[in-house]
Every structure is written in C-alpha cells, then in structure tokens.
Amino acid sequence: MKICLVTNIYEPYQLGGTEVYVKALTEGIRSSGHDIFVITTRPPAQGFRGVINETINGIPVYRFYPWNIYWGYRAQKKPLFLKPLWHFVEQWNPQVYVTLRSILEKELPDVVHIHNMGGFSNSIFWACKGSGRKVVYTLHDYISICPKSILLKGNLEICKQNRLPCKVYQMIKRWSSKGKVDLFISPSSFNAELHKKHGLLKNGQYAVIPLGIEMTSDGTRQQKGLAKFGAQDHVINLLYLGQVVPHKGLSVLAKAFKAAKRDDLRLHIAGYGDYVGQIQDELKDCSNVTFHGHVTGETKESLFSESDAFVLPSICYDNAPLTIPEAYKYGVPVIGSHIGGIPEMIQENKTGFLFEPGNASSLASILRRISLEQLRRMTPDCQKAAQTYTMENHVEKLLTVYNSLAKLNLEKKRNLSPKATG
C-alpha cells in the first residue's frame, strides 16, 4: 500500500508536538513495510515557484511554497492586520490545488492522510478527492472551527460565542471538506464532540484514535530508579516542557509555584516562545527555577527522567498533548488542567492530578500536598499507561483504517470498469 501524508510543517521545521508525531508516524509506517511520502510547505526564500523533491531518512518529501502574503510557519511573528488577508487567500488557493493534484497524480497513493493544514488551503480537499484518492483527515487542533485554532479570545478566555465572522469561516470549512473526507480522526473524544457540535462531522464518518509516541530503546531511561535522586532525595523536581506561549498557562504555573511556598520544590521550564521574557520576569525572585530553553535529544530525555512530576497548566482546549504520554514513558505523573482532552489522559491519583484550568490556587493546593513517596508510587501506573500510546499500536490502528479504505476504493473501481463482452 502507498500512503501520502500531507502536513504544513515537516522536519527540520517544528512548532509543536504535531510535527514530532507526524515525523514518528512517517517512519513508523515505513518500518511496517509500506511505501510512504510527504507533501509539505517550505519558505519562499528557497524560490517562489516550483516543487523541491528531497529525501529525508529514506522518505521522499515534496516541498512547495503556497502562494500567500507570508509563510504559515512565520505566522506568530506577523502583525495582526495581515492575518485576515492571509486567511482570505488560504480559503481556496488554486496554486495549492494544481500543485498538490499534480504530485498525487504522479505518485498515485492509495490513501492521503491530511494532518495540520494551516498555511495550505481548503483546496487540498478538492485536490485529494479529485485525484481519486481515499482521504483521511486528523483533527489535531480546532483550525476548522477557529481561525486562531485555539478557541481563545484576546483576553485568553475560552471563546464560546459563535460570532458571524466565525460562522462564515466554519461554513466555508464545512463546505470545503463535505463529501471529500472519507474518515475524520480525532485524538480525543472531547475534540470529536466539539467538532460535531459545530457541524463538521455531521456528514462524515469519524473515529477517535489517540496519538502515538516513540518508545526509546534504552530501557534505563524508561525506568525511574530511586538511585538517581542521590543527595537531592528530598527535592521534588517539577517540569514544564512545551511552547512558552500565553495559552499554555505558564502565568498560572508561576503564581501557583510561588503560592505553594515549599523550599523542596524545584521548577524546570523547557521550551521556547514569545512569552519566555514575561515568565522569566514573573519568576525572577525565585531561585529554585531553571529555564532550559529549547531542548531535544538526550537533554530532553534527561529532563524527563530526572523529574518527579510534569505540569501542564493549559488554559486552552488542549486536544491530546503528547507530553503526557512522554512523561508516562519515564514513569512521571502529570499534574494537568481539567480542560479539553487532558482529563481523558490522566487517571486521578494513579497517573496524575487534575486542577481547575486558570486557577492558580487549585494548582497550588496540589503542589503543597504532593510528596516524593506518593509520586514514586504512581510510577508503575504511569509506565503502564504509556504502553497504550506506543507508535507501533497507533500505526497498526491507522493501517487497519487505510486498508479498509483502500479496499473500498478497489471495489469501486471494479464496479465502474466496463464488463467484458463475449
């Protein structure tokens, strides 16, 4: 079987967990013995026109720049007054349609699996379906409901008002995908229900399939051994790792950490974003806080393996954060906001704790009462939970979906072919 993954950002570029997941998924599908290639975007600096065909880790990758006023990867750094125009162009971009369809008609995959599409165009649905492919679309965020994809107002409150511009935007999204997506995949039940509420899944089939993560081959990094604490055995190391942006709730974490007033707590913040300076300023009087910046590879693994609890203070509808199963992989319990798909991933008092989103007092209450002994007792349950998120299991579920759709496509072609006459 031949599979095409369409995603707006692919290595070496990365914005968040989705890019990490798609890369791991691509390599997982290839390891299962199937042909796979990727279609993604690139910066205009590499040439305004044309498709660049390259190979990354043995996987063919097609890159092109979708014509627009800027590259979607740089959207966070662009002024607000440009964004409406950018979204207007994105609604139906003929250049994206022509480029994507030409690639698909050259490669002829059995299934096209669309992931993050921000920066492409709604025309990708027409291109995929028009080329006769079976189409799967994973709802990684809320881009089909909200142009900002996070459903937050400017004051960082959850947006529950469906204003006229949003209704028009959602209508275009529904019209664009109607009859052109064979199966929607949602990583969480919350995400699926929210999209159903806004009418996106009304005319399409969908399945809830949690995302997968890679498990390291080094078993020692997946075991929280007590010896590693050494002389710091009395210290509780808290870790936040992810984008340092307002909607991730770092200000809530800063207030809660200071309110907990525990000398045995250490907070480690890893990641990058426009909010780093603000958080550093909020925690400038705390000597027990360390900022690690953007981390990858062994540095990232060390932070996880040396932590006692992972904190996820999101104030937005986080869909299915991959940092949760990543923490579980190292036996680390998660203290997370009771919002979005996060509660589906945390078993209270077994794999972590939940607190009221945006409520620093609620989080501080947990930070005051947790103990090293309690957190270590939760390690086996966390590692057991991690096994439900293995990339191998995830790929197996997706391949079942792909095979089912590919068979339907083959049967359709047989039914449409002219019968032999005698």
HELIX and SHEET records of a PDB file:
HELIX    1   1 GLY A   17  SER A   31  1                                  15    
HELIX    2   2 PRO A   44  GLN A   46  5                                   3    
HELIX    3   3 GLY A   72  LYS A   77  5                                   6    
HELIX    4   4 LEU A   80  LEU A   82  5                                   3    
HELIX    5   5 LYS A   83  GLN A   91  1                                   9    
HELIX    6   6 PRO A   94  GLU A  107  1                                  14    
HELIX    7   7 SER A  123  GLY A  130  1                                   8    
HELIX    8   8 LEU A  164  SER A  177  1                                  14    
HELIX    9   9 SER A  189  LYS A  197  1                                   9    
HELIX   10  10 GLY A  219  GLN A  222  5                                   4    
HELIX   11  11 LEU A  226  GLN A  232  5                                   7    
HELIX   12  12 PRO A  246  LYS A  248  5                                   3    
HELIX   13  13 LEU A  250  ALA A  260  1                                  11    
HELIX   14  14 VAL A  276  GLU A  282  1                                   7    
HELIX   15  15 GLY A  297  SER A  305  1                                   9    
HELIX   16  16 THR A  323  LYS A  329  1                                   7    
HELIX   17  17 ILE A  342  MET A  345  5                                   4    
HELIX   18  18 ALA A  360  ARG A  369  1                                  10    
HELIX   19  19 LEU A  372  ARG A  377  1                                   6    
HELIX   20  20 THR A  379  ALA A  386  1                                   8    
HELIX   21  21 GLN A  387  TYR A  389  5                                   3    
HELIX   22  22 MET A  391  LEU A  416  1                                  26    
SHEET    1   A 8 VAL A  51  ILE A  56  0                                        
SHEET    2   A 8 ILE A  59  PHE A  64 -1                                        
SHEET    3   A 8 ASP A  35  THR A  41  1                                        
SHEET    4   A 8 LYS A   2  VAL A   6  1                                        
SHEET    5   A 8 VAL A 111  ILE A 114  1                                        
SHEET    6   A 8 LYS A 134  THR A 138  1                                        
SHEET    7   A 8 LEU A 183  SER A 186  1                                        
SHEET    8   A 8 TYR A 206  VAL A 208  1                                        
SHEET    1   B 6 VAL A 289  GLY A 293  0                                        
SHEET    2   B 6 LEU A 265  ALA A 270  1                                        
SHEET    3   B 6 ILE A 236  LEU A 241  1                                        
SHEET    4   B 6 ALA A 309  LEU A 312  1                                        
SHEET    5   B 6 VAL A 334  SER A 337  1                                        
SHEET    6   B 6 GLY A 352  PHE A 355  1                                        
END                                                                             
